[in-house]
Amino acid sequence: MSALLRVEGLSKHYGRRLGCADVSFDLEAGEVLAVVGESGSGKSTLLSLLAAELQPDRGQVLFRDANGEERDLFALGEAERRLLLRTEWGFIRQDATQGLRMSVSAGGNVGERLMATGARHYGKIRSTAIDWLGRVEIDADRTDDTPRAFSGGMRQRLQIARNLVTHPRLVLMDEPTSGLDVSVQARLLDLVRGLVAELGLAVVIVTHDLAVARLLSHRMIVMKEGRVVETGLTDQVLDDPAEPYTQLLVSSVLAA
Ligand SMILES: Nc1ncnc2c1ncn2[C@@H]1O[C@H](COP(=O)(O)OP(=O)(O)OP(=O)(O)O)[C@@H](O)[C@H]1O
């Protein structure tokens, strides 16, 4: 069986400025890959390409669909791509206001995704939504509140429920814990780690925080100026980095 995701030679320029160049990696089902690097290293560009929000200059993204067939992300029609991103894949954004519908209730935010997969029975949609809110530690009595009334941590947990309710096989995460208090971050990371393991999710997580990469990922790629400079098992890369740039990145965290 081929990999769930095969990324080959992805490159993107913004005019003359390099976003990312020649990024390649495979991701197996159930595997968590962290993409780390300093600000401006191309992490967000890579994730936007994987979410088909940007078109690459070169390269391709191949994924295995639910029927086991390998598909080319950029060859899909717009409607098919949107359906894929709403059902088989998920995208948890750094800014929850971009990943949620802020004027729709929490229950509606989760239920909407179920409807995208064909659910029609109101009572079942509502009970599944409430069940998922519980799994992300949001009380049932908040079901009818909009996320505007939620704290930052609650919004991120709601995004997680909204994304996972359709049992996606791949979830893209963009700095899901940054901007939150340290104690809120720790709880959220614990929750994400538990759900990823329980559901056997494949994840590509972008983070500038090596502790997040250590906690969640099996493998990591290190980016610098748009290019991958090192890749390997997370513990190996963090404990024994081969590249001077990674050594610097790791030691600057330890010194901090
Ligand atoms: N819309 C854009 N227009 C022009 N240049 C861009 C655009 N988006 C990103 N870039 C440039 O592409 C390069 C990679 O940026 P990118 O945002 O992918 O890095 P990053 O690692 O995600 O950084 P951060 O952690 O700060 O989000 C940078 O030089 C950036 O200035």
The ligand as a Gaussian input file, in Angstrom:
#p B3LYP/6-31G(d) Opt

LIG

0 1
 N        1.368000      36.443000       0.481000
 C        2.675000      36.587000       0.403000
 N        3.222000      37.475000      -0.454000
 C        4.575000      37.640000      -0.555000
 N        5.462000      36.935000       0.159000
 C        4.993000      36.019000       1.021000
 C        3.574000      35.796000       1.201000
 N        3.401000      34.835000       2.132000
 C        4.648000      34.479000       2.522000
 N        5.588000      35.182000       1.854000
 C        7.060000      35.042000       1.999000
 O        7.393000      33.668000       1.844000
 C        8.421000      33.299000       2.768000
 C        7.903000      32.140000       3.631000
 O        6.847000      32.629000       4.468000
 P        5.897000      31.671000       5.344000
 O        4.794000      32.528000       5.856000
 O        5.555000      30.484000       4.568000
 O        6.901000      31.292000       6.531000
 P        6.564000      30.688000       7.964000
 O        7.682000      29.752000       8.249000
 O        5.207000      30.132000       7.964000
 O        6.623000      31.954000       8.905000
 P        5.720000      32.270000      10.218000
 O        6.138000      31.272000      11.245000
 O        6.151000      33.665000      10.557000
 O        4.301000      32.173000       9.802000
 C        8.762000      34.553000       3.558000
 O        9.889000      35.151000       2.965000
 C        7.537000      35.417000       3.376000
 O        7.892000      36.792000       3.440000

